[in-house]
Amino acid sequence: MEQIDTYFEQLIELSIAYAPRLVLAIIVLIVGFWVANKVTKIILMGLDKASTNNSKELQGFLSSIVRIGLKVLVVISVAGIVGIETTSFVGIIAAMGFAVGLALQGNLSNFAAGVMILLIRPFKVGDEVKIQGYWAYVKKIQIFHTVLENFDETEAIIPNSMIMSGTIDNLSATPTRSITIVMRIPFGEDFDKVIRLVKEAAYSVPEVDKEAKPFIWILDFEPYNMHVSAGFPAKQEGFWDTDYEVRKRVIETFAKNNVKVVYPEGATFGEFGKWDPKEGRDMPDVPKALS
């Protein structure tokens, strides 16, 4: 019984001795976490005001690093108040970090590349890009990988290190984009007439920039026709709808004016009635393909 009383008295003495430290540690912990959250919000607001070009991904990444770093400092301070040796505590954290680094060393390059993507912003969420053989939209930018959404609504997940080590073709980087129509025009057709009709059809679509000069060039002279390309700048927004409408109106204009264009290579004469100078056979009035 006396031993129990002794233990109880020692417990009371320890409680009295450490109570102020524990109370102070709890107060510091609560206030420290509150300050960390407030500082993070202030930094986030500062990023918003500093530049309109900061992406949400970069803001979220930086705010997470600041929040975690401040809370780690608060925990170390609380440990020091309680009486834990902070030097050993920091050593434990460093050892844990080293162990985690070894375990994730294969992903360190992806992490570094993810930071570079968020900082230099070669593309953002929603952009149409060509990366590592994929032609798709950017769906998510993660710290280790980037998620692309293909045109068939499937997803492709690409490690960030592969993205930064290859070519990035951002098709959404400019406010306008060229709609390019490639045609094979037989030598028997009036070249100036065909180009005039193509221009009229393209400019009849409101989204096509009528102030910009079209880019018309002859790609090559083939045995019986000219390989011609026509480019028309259009608004980036709704580009694919505009592209479809331009091509549709070109086809309708060719049919209305009885213009013949040669089918792309691969279509057989007998199957589609492709224009054949040797046999004198024409294709139908409405071309079945414009590349």
C-alpha positions as CSV (number, residue, x, y, z in Angstrom):
1,M,0.0,0.0,0.0
2,E,2.8,2.4,0.9
3,Q,4.5,1.6,-2.5
4,I,1.3,2.5,-4.3
5,D,1.2,5.8,-2.4
6,T,4.7,6.4,-3.4
7,Y,4.0,5.8,-7.1
8,F,1.0,8.0,-6.9
9,E,3.0,10.8,-5.3
10,Q,5.6,10.5,-7.9
11,L,3.0,10.7,-10.6
12,I,1.5,13.8,-9.1
13,E,5.0,15.4,-8.9
14,L,5.7,14.5,-12.6
15,S,2.3,15.9,-13.6
16,I,2.9,19.1,-11.8
17,A,6.4,19.4,-13.2
18,Y,5.4,18.6,-16.8
19,A,1.9,20.0,-16.8
20,P,3.0,23.5,-18.0
21,R,5.1,22.0,-20.7
22,L,2.3,19.8,-21.9
23,V,-0.2,22.7,-21.9
24,L,2.3,24.9,-23.7
25,A,3.0,22.1,-26.2
26,I,-0.7,21.7,-26.9
27,I,-1.2,25.4,-27.3
28,V,1.8,25.7,-29.7
29,L,0.6,22.7,-31.7
30,I,-2.9,24.1,-32.1
31,V,-1.8,27.7,-32.8
32,G,1.1,26.4,-35.0
33,F,-1.2,24.4,-37.2
34,W,-3.6,27.3,-37.5
35,V,-0.8,29.7,-38.5
36,A,0.5,27.1,-41.0
37,N,-3.0,27.0,-42.7
38,K,-3.3,30.8,-42.6
39,V,0.2,31.3,-44.1
40,T,-0.6,28.7,-46.8
41,K,-3.8,30.6,-47.7
42,I,-2.0,33.9,-47.9
43,I,0.7,32.4,-50.2
44,L,-2.0,31.0,-52.4
45,M,-3.8,34.4,-52.6
46,G,-0.4,36.0,-53.4
47,L,0.1,33.6,-56.3
48,D,-3.3,34.4,-57.6
49,K,-2.7,38.1,-57.5
50,A,0.9,38.0,-58.7
51,S,0.1,36.5,-62.0
52,T,-2.9,35.3,-63.9
53,N,-0.8,32.6,-65.6
54,N,-0.2,30.5,-62.5
55,S,-1.9,27.2,-63.0
56,K,-4.1,25.6,-60.4
57,E,-1.8,22.6,-60.4
58,L,1.3,24.7,-59.5
59,Q,-0.6,26.6,-56.8
60,G,-1.8,23.4,-55.2
61,F,1.6,21.8,-55.4
62,L,3.4,24.8,-53.8
63,S,0.7,25.3,-51.1
64,S,1.0,21.6,-50.2
65,I,4.8,21.9,-49.8
66,V,4.5,25.0,-47.6
67,R,1.8,23.5,-45.5
68,I,3.6,20.3,-44.8
69,G,6.9,22.1,-44.2
70,L,5.4,24.5,-41.6
71,K,3.6,21.7,-39.8
72,V,6.8,19.7,-39.6
73,L,8.5,22.7,-38.0
74,V,5.6,23.0,-35.5
75,V,5.9,19.3,-34.6
76,I,9.7,19.7,-34.0
77,S,9.1,22.8,-31.9
78,V,6.5,20.9,-29.8
79,A,8.8,18.0,-29.3
80,G,11.5,20.4,-28.0
81,I,9.0,21.9,-25.6
82,V,8.0,18.5,-24.2
83,G,11.7,17.6,-23.7
84,I,12.4,15.4,-26.7
85,E,15.9,15.9,-28.1
86,T,15.2,17.7,-31.4
87,T,18.5,16.7,-32.9
88,S,17.7,13.1,-32.6
89,F,14.2,13.8,-33.9
90,V,15.6,15.6,-37.0
91,G,18.0,12.7,-37.5
92,I,15.1,10.2,-37.4
93,I,13.2,12.3,-40.0
94,A,16.3,12.5,-42.2
95,A,16.8,8.8,-42.0
96,M,13.2,8.2,-42.9
97,G,13.6,10.6,-45.8
98,F,16.7,8.8,-47.0
99,A,15.0,5.4,-46.8
100,V,11.9,6.7,-48.7
101,G,14.2,8.2,-51.3
102,L,16.0,4.9,-51.9
103,A,12.6,3.1,-52.2
104,L,11.4,5.7,-54.6
105,Q,14.6,6.4,-56.5
106,G,13.0,5.2,-59.7
107,N,10.3,7.9,-59.4
108,L,12.7,10.8,-58.5
109,S,13.2,11.7,-62.2
110,N,9.4,11.7,-62.6
111,F,9.0,13.9,-59.6
112,A,11.6,16.4,-60.9
113,A,10.0,16.3,-64.3
114,G,6.6,16.9,-62.7
115,V,8.0,20.0,-60.9
116,M,9.4,21.3,-64.2
117,I,6.1,20.8,-66.0
118,L,4.3,22.7,-63.2
119,L,6.9,25.5,-63.3
120,I,7.5,26.1,-67.0
121,R,4.0,25.0,-68.1
122,P,4.5,23.6,-71.6
123,F,0.9,22.6,-71.5
124,K,-2.1,22.8,-69.1
125,V,-5.2,20.8,-68.4
126,G,-7.6,20.8,-71.4
127,D,-4.9,21.4,-74.0
128,E,-4.7,19.3,-77.1
129,V,-1.2,17.8,-77.4
130,K,0.9,15.3,-79.2
131,I,3.2,13.6,-76.7
132,Q,5.1,10.3,-77.0
133,G,3.0,9.2,-80.0
134,Y,-0.3,10.1,-78.4
135,W,-2.6,12.8,-79.8
136,A,-5.0,13.6,-77.0
137,Y,-6.2,16.1,-74.5
138,V,-4.5,16.8,-71.1
139,K,-6.8,15.5,-68.4
140,K,-4.7,15.7,-65.3
141,I,-1.1,16.8,-64.4
142,Q,0.1,14.8,-61.4
143,I,3.5,15.1,-59.7
144,F,4.7,11.7,-61.0
145,H,2.7,11.3,-64.2
146,T,0.3,13.1,-66.6
147,V,-3.0,11.7,-67.7
148,L,-4.1,12.1,-71.3
149,E,-7.7,11.6,-72.6
150,N,-7.7,10.1,-76.1
151,F,-10.4,11.0,-78.6
152,D,-12.2,7.7,-77.9
153,E,-12.4,8.8,-74.3
154,T,-9.8,6.2,-73.1
155,E,-6.9,7.4,-70.9
156,A,-3.2,7.2,-71.3
157,I,-0.9,7.7,-68.3
158,I,2.6,8.8,-69.2
159,P,5.5,9.2,-66.7
160,N,6.6,12.9,-66.5
161,S,10.2,12.0,-67.2
162,M,9.3,10.6,-70.6
163,I,7.3,13.7,-71.4
164,M,10.1,16.1,-70.6
165,S,12.7,14.0,-72.4
166,G,10.7,14.1,-75.7
167,T,9.0,16.5,-78.0
168,I,5.9,18.2,-76.8
169,D,3.5,19.5,-79.6
170,N,0.9,21.8,-77.9
171,L,-1.8,22.3,-80.5
172,S,-3.8,24.6,-78.2
173,A,-0.9,27.1,-77.5
174,T,-2.1,29.8,-79.9
175,P,-5.5,31.6,-80.1
176,T,-5.8,30.5,-83.8
177,R,-5.1,27.3,-85.7
178,S,-4.9,26.4,-89.3
179,I,-7.5,24.2,-91.0
180,T,-5.5,22.4,-93.7
181,I,-7.2,20.8,-96.7
182,V,-5.1,18.6,-99.0
183,M,-6.4,17.9,-102.5
184,R,-5.2,16.2,-105.7
185,I,-6.4,18.3,-108.6
186,P,-6.3,16.8,-112.1
187,F,-4.4,18.8,-114.7
188,G,-7.7,19.0,-116.7
189,E,-9.4,21.1,-114.0
190,D,-9.1,24.9,-113.9
191,F,-6.7,25.4,-111.0
192,D,-7.7,29.0,-110.3
193,K,-11.3,28.1,-110.2
194,V,-10.8,25.3,-107.7
195,I,-8.8,27.5,-105.4
196,R,-11.4,30.2,-105.6
197,L,-14.2,27.8,-104.7
198,V,-12.2,26.4,-101.8
199,K,-11.7,29.9,-100.5
200,E,-15.4,30.8,-100.9
201,A,-16.4,27.6,-99.1
202,A,-13.9,28.1,-96.2
203,Y,-14.8,31.8,-95.7
204,S,-18.5,31.0,-95.6
205,V,-17.9,29.5,-92.1
206,P,-18.0,32.3,-89.5
207,E,-15.3,30.9,-87.3
208,V,-12.7,31.1,-90.1
209,D,-10.6,34.3,-89.9
210,K,-11.4,36.3,-93.0
211,E,-8.8,38.9,-92.3
212,A,-5.9,36.4,-92.4
213,K,-4.5,35.5,-95.7
214,P,-4.9,31.8,-96.6
215,F,-1.8,29.7,-97.2
216,I,-2.0,28.0,-100.6
217,W,0.8,25.9,-101.9
218,I,1.5,23.1,-104.4
219,L,3.1,20.2,-102.6
220,D,4.0,18.2,-105.6
221,F,3.4,17.5,-109.3
222,E,2.2,13.9,-109.7
223,P,1.9,12.1,-113.1
224,Y,-1.7,13.2,-113.7
225,N,-2.5,15.7,-111.1
226,M,-1.3,18.4,-108.7
227,H,-1.0,17.8,-105.0
228,V,-2.3,21.0,-103.4
229,S,-2.7,22.1,-99.8
230,A,-4.9,25.0,-98.6
231,G,-4.6,26.4,-95.0
232,F,-7.2,28.7,-93.3
233,P,-6.6,30.2,-89.8
234,A,-9.6,29.6,-87.5
235,K,-10.4,30.2,-83.9
236,Q,-8.9,27.7,-81.4
237,E,-12.2,27.4,-79.5
238,G,-14.4,24.8,-81.2
239,F,-11.7,24.0,-83.7
240,W,-12.8,20.5,-84.6
241,D,-16.4,21.6,-85.2
242,T,-15.1,24.4,-87.5
243,D,-12.8,21.9,-89.3
244,Y,-15.7,19.6,-90.0
245,E,-17.9,22.4,-91.2
246,V,-15.2,23.8,-93.6
247,R,-14.6,20.4,-95.1
248,K,-18.3,19.7,-95.5
249,R,-18.8,23.0,-97.3
250,V,-15.8,22.4,-99.6
251,I,-17.3,19.0,-100.6
252,E,-20.7,20.6,-101.2
253,T,-19.2,23.4,-103.3
254,F,-17.2,20.9,-105.4
255,A,-20.4,18.9,-106.1
256,K,-22.4,22.0,-106.9
257,N,-19.8,23.3,-109.4
258,N,-19.0,19.8,-110.9
259,V,-15.4,19.9,-109.7
260,K,-13.5,16.7,-109.9
261,V,-10.7,15.9,-107.5
262,V,-8.6,12.7,-107.5
263,Y,-9.0,10.2,-104.7
264,P,-6.2,9.7,-102.2
265,E,-3.8,6.9,-103.0
266,G,-5.2,3.5,-102.0
267,A,-8.6,3.8,-103.5
268,T,-9.1,1.5,-106.5
269,F,-10.4,2.7,-109.8
270,G,-13.2,0.1,-110.1
271,E,-14.4,0.5,-106.5
272,F,-14.8,4.2,-106.4
273,G,-14.7,5.3,-110.0
274,K,-11.5,7.3,-109.5
275,W,-10.6,9.7,-112.2
276,D,-8.3,7.8,-114.6
277,P,-6.7,9.9,-117.5
278,K,-5.8,6.7,-119.4
279,E,-9.3,5.2,-119.3
280,G,-11.1,8.5,-119.3
281,R,-13.3,7.6,-116.3
282,D,-14.4,10.2,-113.8
283,M,-15.2,9.9,-110.2
284,P,-18.7,10.9,-108.9
285,D,-19.6,14.5,-108.5
286,V,-19.3,14.4,-104.7
287,P,-15.8,13.3,-103.8
288,K,-15.8,10.5,-101.2
289,A,-12.6,11.6,-99.6
290,L,-10.6,14.7,-98.9
291,S,-7.4,14.0,-97.1
